[in-house]
Amino acid sequence: MKKLLFSLMAFTFATAIFAQKKAADVAKFSTETFDYGKVKQNVPPTATFVVTNIGTEPLIIEQANPTCGCTVSDYTKAPIAPGKTGYIKATYNAAVLGGIHKTLTVKFAGVDEIKQINLAGEVLEPAAYDTWAATNKTTTDKTTVKVKDDGNKVKTETKTDAVTTKVKTKKG
């Protein structure tokens, strides 16, 4: 009986030691799919994913890689303190007409699981885009997204040639 109890305790201890952290335990994304909407061909749009450290230790983004050669990513290189935010940027080259359905893989230090985030949208030829934009009274030739963290809220600001949209989101 002692051997059985000892074996059970050893198994439980080993399982606890080798338990793997999951990305959902340490990081929370403001969105896991960024929809560019309609995009003019050859005008590369940029998406910014906001990632919040929900763990108790500094969060390090080891890698943020596109799954194809059509996106370029940049990301916060410094450790992200618990409760603070970082970013992952993805620029789509918009050379090919049609739907945008792309994936980026994200690897966090100390986490074996790979997290996937997605890009969506539609690339239109310039004439079709201009017609769509005129119909929708929109001009979005260039889009810049700024992310600010004032300690209590994440602020996202999207600017286009004619329109500025501000969104405030509480953390947590």
Buried (B, 14 or more C-beta within 10 A) or exposed (E): EEEEEEEEEEEEEEEEEEEEBEBEBBBBBBEEBBEBBBBBBEBBBBBBBBBBBBBEEBBBBEEBEBEEEBBEBEBBEEBBEEBBBBBBBBBBBBEEEEEBEBBBBBBBEEBEBEBEBBBBBBBBEEEBBBEBBEEEEBBBEEBEBEBEBEEEEBBBBBBBEEEEEEEEEEBE
